[in-house]
Amino acid sequence: LLDELVRAFGERRWIVYRQDGDVHRRQAAWRLSVACEVGEAVRQVSDLDRAALERDSYNFNVHLLLGGQVRGEGPRTFLIYPQGNPLSSTEDSPFLQLGECKYGRPILDRGIVYESTSLKSAAKYALLSFDATMRSNVTVGPPIELLLYTKDSFQLDNYRRFRDKDPELETIHALWERSLRNAVEDLPDLNFDRHPAHDSQPVLL
Amino acid sequence: LLDELVRAFGERRWIVYRQDGDVHRRQAAWRLSVACEVGEAVRQVSDLDRAALERDSYNFNVHLLLGGQVRGEGPRTFLIYPQGNPLSSTEDSPFLQLGECKYGRPILDRGIVYESTSLKSAAKYALLSFDATMRSNVTVGPPIELLLYTKDSFQLDNYRRFRDKDPELETIHALWERSLRNAVEDLPDLNFDRHPAHDSQPVLL
């Protein structure tokens, strides 16, 4: 249902939801707050599914990313929580993640700076963030979809879907691992001293 | 109590524990399995503290790292879980982490290879792992203690404690961020196409 909701929402700006056994839909009001509309739909799905999930010890745990631009307004991106509340990206937190976030976060924290990182560089950082996550959690893998949106373009003309064994993905992965290794080797060696207990306690580490 | 236990254990190879209101200690048998001894002590502490913690909705959640070498045996490292069971490092998983693990894991996964990574390089990877964690979680910070142990040396002669604003730590941090940025810029730009829905749906991202 949620998948249908988001697809329908993306294509026709409708919110689709089920209530009293019937499927309803209503037009989304971008100008008020699309994110709140979607959040409200998440709450409705939560009301429908929560009991059955919790009976089998699952949490209702859906996170959504929503991005877009309405003509005459700036582009916006939101993370919508399972409780339905939206979080907006900001100048200080210019990126949003969902799912297995932590492995891929440091490279974004280091690289993405609001209004200074180019869109092309941001795409590389995003891909490297996925690469780090896939390296550390084998359950995360292709396909990876990237979509770059240029402000005020109203065009979806920079899209890429990386499938398993995509040659470009494998090249980037290999180049990146080599660069990291070289960068580590180029760092100065650390300086060490004796441990304070070196003399009194030579046996145990 | 656990702190005392570990300190006492490190200094004198004693296990210290409290039972029936009294503090007891007994000598640890390295050859059987020190890790199991410590794990058993963790269970005893768990028995003592669990009820009070759970009354205030805390979990008993202590993780310990234990490393060392007994003369005549190889060096070993263990992660000891709150339930008392030990996990050993292996050739395939040559490092152990505890606490806020995920931010700092990809750099270790990429860099640390059993019997191929030098001890000096491993120290840099460990420090960069902490650097990534500190970058992405502000509650993690110095002091950072590193101790390199050379197999069969039975010496604690490569120890370093990095305090806040340690100049070497700040240099490494700055060099590393610059290297990463350069490495990203040096990667080839990604290739993009139009999104399949480009023509039918030019408005929404």
HADDOCK unambig.tbl for C-alpha pairs under 7 A between the chains (distance, minus, plus):
assign (segid A and resid 10 and name CA) (segid B and resid 204 and name CA) 6.49 0.50 0.50
assign (segid A and resid 11 and name CA) (segid B and resid 201 and name CA) 6.88 0.50 0.50
assign (segid A and resid 67 and name CA) (segid B and resid 205 and name CA) 5.95 0.50 0.50
assign (segid A and resid 68 and name CA) (segid B and resid 204 and name CA) 5.79 0.50 0.50
assign (segid A and resid 68 and name CA) (segid B and resid 205 and name CA) 4.76 0.50 0.50
assign (segid A and resid 69 and name CA) (segid B and resid 204 and name CA) 6.96 0.50 0.50
assign (segid A and resid 102 and name CA) (segid B and resid 102 and name CA) 5.51 0.50 0.50
assign (segid A and resid 102 and name CA) (segid B and resid 103 and name CA) 5.17 0.50 0.50
assign (segid A and resid 103 and name CA) (segid B and resid 102 and name CA) 5.18 0.50 0.50
assign (segid A and resid 103 and name CA) (segid B and resid 103 and name CA) 4.90 0.50 0.50
assign (segid A and resid 103 and name CA) (segid B and resid 105 and name CA) 6.66 0.50 0.50
assign (segid A and resid 103 and name CA) (segid B and resid 106 and name CA) 6.18 0.50 0.50
assign (segid A and resid 105 and name CA) (segid B and resid 103 and name CA) 6.66 0.50 0.50
assign (segid A and resid 105 and name CA) (segid B and resid 136 and name CA) 6.95 0.50 0.50
assign (segid A and resid 106 and name CA) (segid B and resid 103 and name CA) 6.20 0.50 0.50
assign (segid A and resid 106 and name CA) (segid B and resid 132 and name CA) 5.57 0.50 0.50
assign (segid A and resid 106 and name CA) (segid B and resid 135 and name CA) 6.67 0.50 0.50
assign (segid A and resid 106 and name CA) (segid B and resid 136 and name CA) 5.71 0.50 0.50
assign (segid A and resid 109 and name CA) (segid B and resid 136 and name CA) 6.55 0.50 0.50
assign (segid A and resid 110 and name CA) (segid B and resid 177 and name CA) 6.85 0.50 0.50
assign (segid A and resid 111 and name CA) (segid B and resid 181 and name CA) 6.73 0.50 0.50
assign (segid A and resid 120 and name CA) (segid B and resid 189 and name CA) 6.78 0.50 0.50
assign (segid A and resid 124 and name CA) (segid B and resid 184 and name CA) 6.93 0.50 0.50
assign (segid A and resid 132 and name CA) (segid B and resid 106 and name CA) 5.56 0.50 0.50
assign (segid A and resid 135 and name CA) (segid B and resid 106 and name CA) 6.68 0.50 0.50
assign (segid A and resid 136 and name CA) (segid B and resid 105 and name CA) 6.94 0.50 0.50
assign (segid A and resid 136 and name CA) (segid B and resid 106 and name CA) 5.71 0.50 0.50
assign (segid A and resid 136 and name CA) (segid B and resid 109 and name CA) 6.56 0.50 0.50
assign (segid A and resid 154 and name CA) (segid B and resid 202 and name CA) 5.90 0.50 0.50
assign (segid A and resid 154 and name CA) (segid B and resid 203 and name CA) 5.16 0.50 0.50
assign (segid A and resid 155 and name CA) (segid B and resid 198 and name CA) 6.74 0.50 0.50
assign (segid A and resid 155 and name CA) (segid B and resid 202 and name CA) 5.18 0.50 0.50
assign (segid A and resid 155 and name CA) (segid B and resid 203 and name CA) 6.65 0.50 0.50
assign (segid A and resid 156 and name CA) (segid B and resid 194 and name CA) 6.07 0.50 0.50
assign (segid A and resid 156 and name CA) (segid B and resid 195 and name CA) 5.48 0.50 0.50
assign (segid A and resid 156 and name CA) (segid B and resid 198 and name CA) 5.15 0.50 0.50
assign (segid A and resid 156 and name CA) (segid B and resid 202 and name CA) 6.30 0.50 0.50
assign (segid A and resid 156 and name CA) (segid B and resid 205 and name CA) 6.91 0.50 0.50
assign (segid A and resid 157 and name CA) (segid B and resid 193 and name CA) 6.04 0.50 0.50
assign (segid A and resid 157 and name CA) (segid B and resid 194 and name CA) 3.94 0.50 0.50
assign (segid A and resid 157 and name CA) (segid B and resid 195 and name CA) 5.82 0.50 0.50
assign (segid A and resid 157 and name CA) (segid B and resid 198 and name CA) 6.56 0.50 0.50
assign (segid A and resid 158 and name CA) (segid B and resid 192 and name CA) 4.91 0.50 0.50
assign (segid A and resid 158 and name CA) (segid B and resid 193 and name CA) 5.28 0.50 0.50
assign (segid A and resid 158 and name CA) (segid B and resid 194 and name CA) 5.49 0.50 0.50
assign (segid A and resid 158 and name CA) (segid B and resid 195 and name CA) 6.78 0.50 0.50
assign (segid A and resid 159 and name CA) (segid B and resid 192 and name CA) 5.16 0.50 0.50
assign (segid A and resid 159 and name CA) (segid B and resid 193 and name CA) 5.14 0.50 0.50
assign (segid A and resid 159 and name CA) (segid B and resid 194 and name CA) 5.55 0.50 0.50
assign (segid A and resid 159 and name CA) (segid B and resid 195 and name CA) 5.08 0.50 0.50
assign (segid A and resid 160 and name CA) (segid B and resid 192 and name CA) 5.18 0.50 0.50
assign (segid A and resid 160 and name CA) (segid B and resid 193 and name CA) 6.15 0.50 0.50
assign (segid A and resid 172 and name CA) (segid B and resid 187 and name CA) 6.93 0.50 0.50
assign (segid A and resid 177 and name CA) (segid B and resid 110 and name CA) 6.85 0.50 0.50
assign (segid A and resid 179 and name CA) (segid B and resid 183 and name CA) 6.14 0.50 0.50
assign (segid A and resid 181 and name CA) (segid B and resid 111 and name CA) 6.74 0.50 0.50
assign (segid A and resid 183 and name CA) (segid B and resid 179 and name CA) 6.15 0.50 0.50
assign (segid A and resid 184 and name CA) (segid B and resid 124 and name CA) 6.92 0.50 0.50
assign (segid A and resid 185 and name CA) (segid B and resid 121 and name CA) 6.99 0.50 0.50
assign (segid A and resid 187 and name CA) (segid B and resid 172 and name CA) 6.92 0.50 0.50
assign (segid A and resid 189 and name CA) (segid B and resid 120 and name CA) 6.79 0.50 0.50
assign (segid A and resid 192 and name CA) (segid B and resid 158 and name CA) 4.89 0.50 0.50
assign (segid A and resid 192 and name CA) (segid B and resid 159 and name CA) 5.14 0.50 0.50
assign (segid A and resid 192 and name CA) (segid B and resid 160 and name CA) 5.18 0.50 0.50
assign (segid A and resid 193 and name CA) (segid B and resid 157 and name CA) 6.03 0.50 0.50
assign (segid A and resid 193 and name CA) (segid B and resid 158 and name CA) 5.28 0.50 0.50
assign (segid A and resid 193 and name CA) (segid B and resid 159 and name CA) 5.13 0.50 0.50
assign (segid A and resid 193 and name CA) (segid B and resid 160 and name CA) 6.16 0.50 0.50
assign (segid A and resid 194 and name CA) (segid B and resid 156 and name CA) 6.06 0.50 0.50
assign (segid A and resid 194 and name CA) (segid B and resid 157 and name CA) 3.92 0.50 0.50
assign (segid A and resid 194 and name CA) (segid B and resid 158 and name CA) 5.48 0.50 0.50
assign (segid A and resid 194 and name CA) (segid B and resid 159 and name CA) 5.52 0.50 0.50
assign (segid A and resid 195 and name CA) (segid B and resid 156 and name CA) 5.48 0.50 0.50
assign (segid A and resid 195 and name CA) (segid B and resid 157 and name CA) 5.82 0.50 0.50
assign (segid A and resid 195 and name CA) (segid B and resid 158 and name CA) 6.78 0.50 0.50
assign (segid A and resid 195 and name CA) (segid B and resid 159 and name CA) 5.05 0.50 0.50
assign (segid A and resid 198 and name CA) (segid B and resid 155 and name CA) 6.75 0.50 0.50
assign (segid A and resid 198 and name CA) (segid B and resid 156 and name CA) 5.15 0.50 0.50
assign (segid A and resid 198 and name CA) (segid B and resid 157 and name CA) 6.56 0.50 0.50
assign (segid A and resid 201 and name CA) (segid B and resid 11 and name CA) 6.80 0.50 0.50
assign (segid A and resid 202 and name CA) (segid B and resid 154 and name CA) 6.02 0.50 0.50
assign (segid A and resid 202 and name CA) (segid B and resid 155 and name CA) 5.33 0.50 0.50
assign (segid A and resid 202 and name CA) (segid B and resid 156 and name CA) 6.45 0.50 0.50
assign (segid A and resid 203 and name CA) (segid B and resid 154 and name CA) 5.30 0.50 0.50
assign (segid A and resid 203 and name CA) (segid B and resid 155 and name CA) 6.78 0.50 0.50
assign (segid A and resid 204 and name CA) (segid B and resid 10 and name CA) 6.47 0.50 0.50
assign (segid A and resid 204 and name CA) (segid B and resid 68 and name CA) 5.90 0.50 0.50
assign (segid A and resid 205 and name CA) (segid B and resid 67 and name CA) 6.06 0.50 0.50
assign (segid A and resid 205 and name CA) (segid B and resid 68 and name CA) 4.80 0.50 0.50
assign (segid A and resid 205 and name CA) (segid B and resid 156 and name CA) 6.86 0.50 0.50
